[in-house]
Amino acid sequence: MTTDPAASTPATAPAADPAPARRAPAGAAVLREDVTEAIRAAVLEELAAVGFSRMSIEGIARRAGVGKTAVYRRWKSKLHLVLDLVQAFAVDGLPVPATGSLYGDVRALLEVMSHVLRHPVASAVIPDLLVEAARNPEIADAVRGALLDGELRMAQGIVADAVARGELPAGTDPGRALDLAIGPLYWRQVVVRDEVPAAYLDELAGSVVAGLTAARD
């Protein structure tokens, strides 16, 4: 009897289907930076138009030309959105001035803060937030953290270095140093909206140093 060769050859198992490509989870979508910047710009426009209390996610999305979902993917509330703007221009993370003298360090701090206060957030966002902070403790705490922490850290470093050099007595309050330096600058740039030439910063730095060193005389 003739044997069929095919019958004696084991059947080859069919090749397994390739594993389906794994889909990235929905939450892993990359947030487009151009959309993020469009939303931030829309916040500034919305704040200028209606203020914080009347500002809405809907209005921001409409100005940015995006859906509300695009906003909520990035920030969970309008407060978090605005605080993100404030924190983006705050000085937290900048190195403490180290010029070798108290006057030089204070002058460098004033230069940094003058630049910061020229940012649109300083004129369009912070004053409105301060009004809301007077009525809302949550906003007050958040604004305090966003605005004060970085500046106070720099003032603490400046005072510590000055104490180590013998320019200031031990126990000098960094908060007072910050008040003396930033208070007049904020008033002139944000409230009065007057020019701040280099000569003004020179004179203010001298006044701050005189005020801090007066206690040791």
Secondary structure, 3 states (H helix, E strand, C coil): CCCCHHHHCCCCCCCCCCCCCCCCCHHHCCCCHHHHHHHHHHHHHHHHHHHHHHCCHHHHHHHHCCCHHHHHCCCCCHHHHHHHHHHHHCCCCCCCCCCCCHHHHHHHHHHHHHHHHCCHHHHHCHHHHHHHHCCCHHHHHHHHHHHHHHHHHHHHHHHHHHHHHCCCCCCCCHHHHHHHHHHHHHHHHHHCCCCCCHHHHHHHHHHHHHHHHHHHC
